[in-house]
Amino acid sequence: MPPDLNKKPYVYTLPTSVSFTGKGLLGYTFGPLKQDDLEIYYVEVEKGHDVFMVSKKITRTYYILEGNGYFTIDGCEYQVAPGMLVEVPPKVEYCYSGKMKLLALSKPRWFSGNDTFTKWNPDVVGSELAWTNDDARLRRLLRLRFFGRSPVTAFRGVNQWLWGKIPSFVTRLGLVRAYGNFLHSLARLQEARGQAFSTFFLRNRPQLELIRRVIDQKSKGETVRVAVLACSTGAEAYSVAWTIRSARPDLRLILSAVDISKQAVEFAERGIYSINDSQLSPTEIFSRMRKDEVESMFDKEEGESLAVKSWLKQGINWSVGDAAEPGTIEALGPQDIVVANNFICHMDERDAERCLRNIARLVRPYGHLFVSGVDLDVRTGVARDLGWLPSEELIDEIHEGDPCMRSYWPGHYAGLEPLDKKRSDWRIRYAAAFQLLPTPATASPSPEKEPATA
């Protein structure tokens, strides 16, 4: 008798795409499984996992399918080869290096707050040359562990818990806010940074509304070129495309979606998403959408998947590239709108500034740059130096538009500080959208009519 397709399967096939970075851990999961306390990943790595980490409660078991490498567990190296099994208990620092295919089991399933990143894996990211000697010494000091525990991590954890209990009107007080800034500086110094892949469709609605207002100034039938950088699995690129096409179907949209991960780009271009499992992280990628919006963007597939509608996929060009590399910018060419959200915050300050300056070259004169999820000091410095014109329209709403980024502050390095209009520089500091005016090198002798500022 043929199986009932309406029931959950008993047999799970290998996911169509696997690790997104070649660095490990974040691969595709089988399932969702019937066992609520078990998660199984299939992972491919080119060099290894980028950070050392300590699990709070999860035991992880790795079976090596192909390749060779080694695990560093509690300070000791263990060579591994196909057919070997590695078990890593909670509260033990570990990492792995090498070119391998792994089957990874997590018990219980991964949950937010389980993992603490302790330091970079030099086999993957190289040495800490990007830091000054003083920075490196301070970071090592902050990451010291006694009897397997970090006093600084414990201190930050208690303070983050207390911060969540304090009413918002109290956290806005000068001395309390200054203490929050101190906690955030500790997080930025202590935590090892790495790219994350959690995302949502329609993630920041006020920002999408501002994009709609910008393109509403375009003439009927005009061609609009948009680039979405670090597009990951495609949620933001499709959200931007849907916003523009829904508001102005008369425009000819050419959208370039770029990510450093080949596997992520392939998955995004496919445009099929599981309803019950993001296949990448615990993020519920549809959680910020209404039912009518889901029906507008997706077709129901057989089983528990949604496929992006064909009209929405038209005009989107997917490519692999690094936003920090000049060659990527040159290959894309000038854009009317550039969206560069929620990936620069995972870089150290020097790399972030270099990347942001490189991205600015992609925006044509009088074009618009949307860049949230970035260190505010870095963005402010670059915006001032390059003469960007900040958009005050919806500035408050966009700042508060992504609840998860706001909730990270002050305990996480990527957290977004509360908006403070008492600062003399608040307009440029908290603006997440800018119009880039022509520089002497790009200015035309006989400029056309300048678009209005958003």
C-alpha positions in Angstrom: 0.0 0.0 0.0 1.5 3.4 -0.9 2.4 5.8 1.9 -0.1 8.4 3.1 1.6 11.7 2.0 -0.5 13.7 4.4 1.3 12.0 7.3 4.7 13.0 8.6 7.4 10.8 6.9 9.3 8.0 8.5 12.2 8.4 6.0 14.1 11.6 5.5 16.1 12.3 2.4 19.4 14.2 2.3 18.7 18.0 2.1 19.2 19.5 -1.3 21.8 22.0 -0.1 24.0 21.9 2.9 26.4 24.2 4.8 26.1 27.8 3.9 29.6 29.0 4.7 31.9 26.1 4.4 32.7 26.7 8.1 30.4 24.2 9.7 27.6 23.7 12.3 25.0 25.6 10.3 24.1 23.0 7.8 20.7 21.6 6.8 18.6 19.7 9.2 16.7 16.5 8.4 13.1 16.7 9.3 11.3 18.2 11.2 11.7 14.9 13.1 9.1 13.4 15.3 11.6 13.4 18.2 11.3 16.9 19.7 14.5 16.5 21.7 16.7 15.5 18.7 18.1 17.5 15.8 20.3 16.0 13.0 22.4 18.1 10.6 24.3 17.3 7.5 27.3 19.6 7.2 30.1 20.1 4.7 33.1 22.2 5.7 36.1 23.4 3.7 38.3 24.5 6.6 36.4 23.9 9.8 34.2 25.7 12.2 35.1 29.4 12.5 34.8 29.8 16.3 35.5 27.8 19.5 32.4 27.4 21.6 30.9 26.0 24.7 27.4 24.4 24.8 25.3 25.1 27.8 23.0 22.0 27.8 23.3 20.3 24.4 25.4 17.2 23.8 26.7 17.1 20.2 27.7 13.9 18.5 29.6 14.0 15.1 30.0 11.2 12.7 32.7 11.7 10.1 31.4 10.6 6.6 34.3 11.9 4.4 37.5 13.8 4.7 40.0 14.3 7.5 40.7 16.8 10.2 40.8 17.1 13.9 38.6 18.2 16.9 40.0 20.4 19.6 38.1 19.5 22.8 39.0 20.9 26.2 42.4 22.0 24.9 43.4 18.6 23.4 43.6 17.7 19.7 41.9 14.6 18.4 42.6 13.5 14.8 39.5 12.1 13.0 38.8 10.2 9.8 35.8 8.6 8.1 33.9 6.2 10.3 34.9 7.8 13.6 32.4 9.2 16.1 33.0 12.3 18.3 30.9 13.1 21.3 31.2 16.6 22.8 29.4 17.1 26.2 28.0 20.4 27.5 30.2 22.9 29.2 33.3 21.8 27.3 35.1 24.1 24.9 35.5 22.7 21.4 36.0 23.3 17.7 36.9 21.3 14.6 39.2 21.9 11.6 39.7 20.2 8.3 37.8 19.5 5.0 35.0 17.1 6.0 31.5 15.9 5.6 29.8 15.4 8.9 26.6 14.1 10.3 25.9 16.1 13.5 23.4 15.2 16.2 22.2 17.6 18.8 20.4 16.5 21.9 18.3 18.3 23.0 17.5 20.4 19.9 19.4 23.7 19.6 17.9 26.7 21.4 18.8 30.3 21.6 21.3 31.1 24.4 22.9 27.6 24.4 26.2 28.4 22.7 28.9 30.7 24.0 31.6 31.6 21.5 35.0 31.9 23.1 37.6 32.6 20.4 38.3 32.4 16.7 39.6 29.2 15.1 42.8 30.4 13.4 42.6 27.5 10.9 39.5 29.2 9.4 39.8 32.9 10.0 43.6 33.3 10.3 45.3 35.0 13.2 44.1 38.0 15.2 46.2 40.4 13.1 43.2 42.7 12.5 43.4 43.6 16.2 46.1 45.8 17.7 48.3 44.2 20.3 46.5 46.1 23.0 43.1 44.9 21.7 44.3 41.3 21.5 45.6 41.4 25.1 42.3 42.9 26.4 40.2 40.4 24.5 42.3 37.5 25.8 41.9 38.9 29.3 38.2 39.2 29.0 38.0 35.6 27.8 40.0 34.1 30.7 38.3 31.1 32.3 38.6 29.8 35.8 37.6 26.2 36.6 36.0 26.1 33.1 33.9 29.2 33.6 34.3 32.8 32.4 33.7 35.4 35.1 33.1 38.1 32.5 30.5 36.0 30.7 28.8 35.3 34.0 28.8 39.0 34.9 27.3 39.9 31.5 24.7 37.1 31.8 23.5 38.4 35.1 23.4 42.0 33.9 21.5 41.0 30.7 18.9 39.2 32.8 18.5 42.2 35.1 18.4 44.6 32.2 15.3 42.7 30.9 13.5 43.3 34.2 14.1 47.1 34.2 11.2 49.3 32.8 12.2 51.0 29.6 11.8 54.5 31.1 14.5 53.6 33.6 16.9 52.3 31.0 16.6 55.7 29.2 18.0 57.5 32.2 21.5 58.9 31.7 23.5 56.9 34.2 21.6 53.7 33.5 22.1 54.1 29.7 25.8 54.8 30.3 26.0 51.5 32.2 24.3 49.8 29.2 26.9 51.3 26.9 29.6 49.8 29.2 27.9 46.3 29.0 27.7 46.6 25.2 31.4 47.5 24.9 32.2 44.3 27.0 30.1 42.2 24.6 31.8 43.7 21.6 35.3 43.0 23.0 34.6 39.6 24.4 32.4 37.8 21.9 33.9 36.2 18.8 32.1 37.5 15.8 30.7 35.3 13.0 28.1 35.6 10.3 24.6 34.5 11.3 21.8 33.3 9.0 18.7 33.9 11.0 16.3 36.0 8.9 12.6 36.8 8.2 10.4 37.7 5.4 9.3 41.4 5.8 11.8 41.7 8.5 11.7 45.5 9.0 8.4 46.9 7.6 9.2 50.6 8.1 12.4 50.2 6.1 10.4 48.5 3.3 7.9 51.3 3.4 10.7 53.8 2.9 11.9 51.8 -0.1 8.4 52.0 -1.4 8.4 55.8 -1.0 11.7 56.1 -2.8 10.6 54.1 -5.8 7.3 56.0 -5.9 9.2 59.0 -7.1 10.2 57.1 -10.3 8.6 57.9 -13.6 6.2 55.4 -15.2 8.0 52.6 -16.9 11.4 53.6 -15.6 14.1 50.9 -15.0 15.1 50.6 -11.4 18.3 48.8 -10.4 18.4 47.4 -6.9 21.1 45.4 -5.2 20.5 43.3 -2.0 23.9 42.4 -0.5 24.3 39.4 1.9 21.0 38.1 0.6 21.5 34.8 2.5 18.6 32.4 1.7 16.6 35.1 -0.1 14.0 36.3 2.3 15.2 40.0 2.2 15.6 40.0 -1.6 12.1 38.6 -2.2 10.7 41.0 0.4 12.2 44.0 -1.4 11.1 42.7 -4.8 7.6 42.1 -3.5 7.4 45.6 -2.0 8.5 47.3 -5.2 6.4 45.2 -7.6 3.3 45.5 -5.5 3.5 49.3 -5.3 4.8 50.0 -8.8 4.1 47.1 -11.3 4.8 49.5 -14.1 8.5 49.8 -13.3 11.2 47.5 -14.8 12.9 46.0 -11.8 16.4 44.6 -12.1 17.3 43.2 -8.7 20.8 41.8 -8.0 21.0 39.5 -5.0 24.5 38.6 -3.8 25.9 36.5 -1.1 29.3 35.1 -0.3 27.9 31.6 0.1 27.3 29.6 -3.1 24.9 27.2 -1.3 22.8 30.0 0.1 22.5 31.6 -3.3 21.5 28.3 -4.9 18.8 27.8 -2.2 17.5 31.4 -2.5 17.3 31.1 -6.3 15.3 27.9 -5.9 12.8 29.8 -3.7 11.2 26.9 -1.9 10.8 27.2 1.9 9.7 24.8 4.5 6.6 25.9 6.5 7.7 24.2 9.7 11.5 24.2 9.6 13.7 27.1 8.3 16.4 24.4 7.5 19.0 26.9 8.7 18.2 28.2 12.1 15.4 28.3 14.7 14.1 31.5 13.1 10.5 31.2 12.0 10.9 33.1 8.7 7.2 33.5 8.1 6.4 34.8 11.6 6.2 38.5 10.6 3.8 37.9 7.7 0.1 38.1 7.5 -1.9 35.3 5.9 -2.8 37.5 2.9 0.9 38.4 2.4 1.9 34.8 2.4 -0.8 34.0 -0.2 0.4 37.0 -2.3 4.1 35.9 -2.3 3.9 32.1 -2.4 2.3 29.0 -4.0 1.6 26.0 -1.8 3.9 23.0 -2.7 3.1 19.4 -2.1 4.0 18.6 1.5 4.9 21.4 3.9 6.6 23.9 1.6 5.9 27.2 0.0 7.4 28.3 -3.4 7.9 31.9 -4.3 5.5 32.9 -7.1 7.0 33.1 -10.6 6.1 36.7 -11.2 8.1 37.7 -8.1 11.2 35.8 -9.2 11.3 37.5 -12.5 14.1 40.1 -12.9 16.1 38.8 -9.9 19.7 37.9 -10.7 21.5 35.7 -8.2 25.2 35.7 -7.8 28.0 34.7 -5.5 30.3 37.6 -4.3 31.9 39.3 -1.3 30.5 42.8 -0.6 33.9 43.7 0.8 35.7 43.0 -2.5 36.0 45.8 -5.1 35.5 43.2 -7.9 32.0 42.4 -6.7 31.0 46.1 -6.8 32.5 46.6 -10.3 30.7 43.5 -11.6 27.3 44.7 -10.4 27.6 48.3 -11.7 25.8 51.4 -10.4 22.5 50.9 -8.5 19.6 53.1 -7.7 19.0 51.4 -4.4 21.5 49.3 -2.4 20.3 47.2 0.6 23.1 46.1 2.9 21.5 45.0 6.2 22.5 42.8 9.2 25.9 41.5 8.1 28.4 44.3 8.6 27.8 44.1 12.4 29.5 40.7 12.4 32.8 42.2 11.2 35.4 43.8 13.4 35.6 47.6 13.1 38.3 47.9 10.5 36.8 45.3 8.2 33.4 46.9 8.7 34.6 50.3 7.6 36.4 49.0 4.6 33.3 47.0 3.5 31.0 50.0 4.0 33.2 52.3 2.0 33.4 49.7 -0.8 29.6 49.3 -0.8 29.1 53.1 -1.1 30.8 52.8 -4.5 27.9 50.8 -5.7 25.3 53.6 -5.2 24.9 55.9 -8.2 24.7 59.7 -7.6 21.5 60.6 -5.9 20.8 56.9 -5.2 19.9 55.5 -1.8 21.7 53.2 0.6 19.8 51.2 3.2 22.2 49.9 5.8 21.0 48.7 9.2 22.7 46.1 11.5 26.0 47.8 11.5 28.2 49.3 14.3 26.8 52.8 14.7 30.2 54.4 15.3 31.5 52.9 12.1 28.5 53.9 10.0 28.5 57.5 11.5 32.2 58.0 10.7 31.9 56.8 7.1 28.6 58.7 6.5 30.2 62.0 7.7 33.5 61.4 5.8 31.7 60.6 2.5 29.0 63.3 2.9 26.0 61.0 3.0 22.6 62.7 3.4 20.7 60.9 6.2 17.0 60.3 5.7 14.9 61.4 8.8 11.7 60.0 7.3 10.6 57.0 9.4 13.9 57.2 11.4 12.3 56.2 14.7 10.1 53.5 13.1 13.0 51.9 11.2 15.2 52.0 14.3 12.6 50.0 16.2 11.5 48.0 13.2 13.5 44.9 13.9 12.7 43.8 17.4 15.3 41.1 17.7 18.2 43.6 17.0 16.9 45.9 19.6 16.5 43.1 22.1 20.1 42.1 21.8 21.3 45.3 23.3 23.3 45.7 25.6 24.3 42.0 26.0 25.2 41.1 22.5 27.8 42.7 20.2 25.2 43.1 17.4 22.6 44.8 19.6 21.2 48.1 18.5 21.3 50.8 21.2 18.1 52.8 22.0 17.6 55.9 19.9 18.7 59.0 21.8 17.6 62.3 20.4 19.5 64.2 23.0 22.7 63.5 21.1 23.8 66.3 18.8 24.5 63.8 16.0 21.3 61.7 16.4 20.1 62.3 12.9 23.2 60.8 11.2 23.9 58.3 13.9 20.5 56.6 13.9 19.5 57.0 10.2 19.5 53.6 8.5 18.8 55.1 5.0 21.0 57.7 3.2 21.0 59.4 -0.1 24.5 59.6 -1.7 25.2 62.9 -3.4 27.6 63.1 -6.3 31.2 63.6 -5.4 33.5 65.7 -7.6 34.7 62.6 -9.3 31.1 61.4 -10.2 29.4 64.8 -10.7 28.2 65.5 -14.3 28.9 68.9 -15.8 25.2 69.1 -16.8 23.3 67.1 -14.2 19.8 66.0 -14.8 17.0 66.9 -12.5 18.0 65.7 -9.0 15.6 63.2 -7.4 13.9 64.4 -4.2 15.4 63.1 -1.0 13.5 60.3 0.7 
